[in-house]
């Protein structure tokens, strides 16, 4: 499974839910410290996890990440495109 934006909120909840159901998780994040914490929680569910700091708006970085996840975790059957940035409207 690939998921973007899995360090907090809905993305993290989805990653943990899929891990509890037996999925190995590859995720892209922009903040390395919180990504490591999320990876530790996924590993605690007994699953393999591969994360990388990736700007998913950069196609080259995204493409490289997808290939790397495939190498690390095998065939990918699910992609959740969850990453986003919320900006307050003033």
C-alpha positions in Angstrom: 0.0 0.0 0.0 1.2 3.5 -0.8 -0.1 6.5 1.1 0.9 10.1 1.0 0.5 12.3 4.1 0.5 9.5 6.7 2.2 11.2 9.7 -1.0 12.6 11.3 -4.7 12.8 11.1 -6.7 10.9 8.5 -3.6 9.7 6.7 -2.1 8.2 9.8 -5.4 6.6 10.8 -5.7 5.0 7.4 -2.1 3.7 7.4 -2.7 2.1 10.9 -6.0 0.6 9.9 -4.5 -1.0 6.7 -1.6 -2.2 8.8 -4.0 -3.8 11.3 -5.6 -5.6 8.4 -2.2 -7.0 7.2 -0.9 -4.4 4.8 2.7 -3.4 4.6 2.9 0.4 4.3 4.9 2.7 2.1 4.4 6.3 2.8 5.7 9.7 1.7 6.0 12.6 4.1 7.6 16.0 4.2 8.5 16.0 7.9 11.1 13.4 8.8 10.7 13.4 12.6 7.0 12.9 12.7 7.3 10.4 9.8 9.6 8.3 11.9 7.1 8.3 14.8 4.3 7.2 12.5 6.6 4.5 11.0 7.2 3.2 14.6 3.5 3.0 15.2 3.0 1.0 12.0 5.8 -1.3 12.9 4.2 -1.9 16.3 1.3 -3.4 14.4 3.8 -6.1 13.1 4.0 -4.8 9.5 6.8 -3.7 7.3 7.0 0.0 6.6 9.1 2.1 4.2 8.9 5.9 4.3 10.7 8.6 2.6 10.7 12.4 2.7 9.1 13.3 -0.6 7.5 16.4 -2.1 4.6 14.7 -3.8 4.1 17.8 -5.9 7.4 17.0 -7.6 6.7 14.3 -10.2 10.3 13.1 -10.3 10.5 12.6 -6.5 7.1 11.0 -6.5 8.0 8.6 -9.3 11.3 7.6 -7.6 9.4 7.0 -4.3 6.9 4.7 -6.0 9.7 2.6 -7.6 11.6 2.4 -4.2 8.4 1.3 -2.3 7.9 -1.5 -4.9 11.5 -2.7 -4.4 11.2 -2.6 -0.6 7.7 -4.0 -0.1 6.8 -5.7 -3.4 3.7 -5.4 -5.5 1.5 -2.3 -4.7 -2.2 -2.8 -4.8 -3.5 0.4 -3.1 -2.6 4.0 -3.4 -4.2 6.6 -1.1 -3.4 10.2 -2.3 -4.0 11.9 1.0 -1.3 14.6 1.2 -2.4 18.2 1.3 -1.7 21.5 2.9 -4.5 23.4 4.6 -4.1 27.2 4.6 -6.3 29.4 6.7 -8.3 31.9 4.7 -8.1 35.4 6.1 
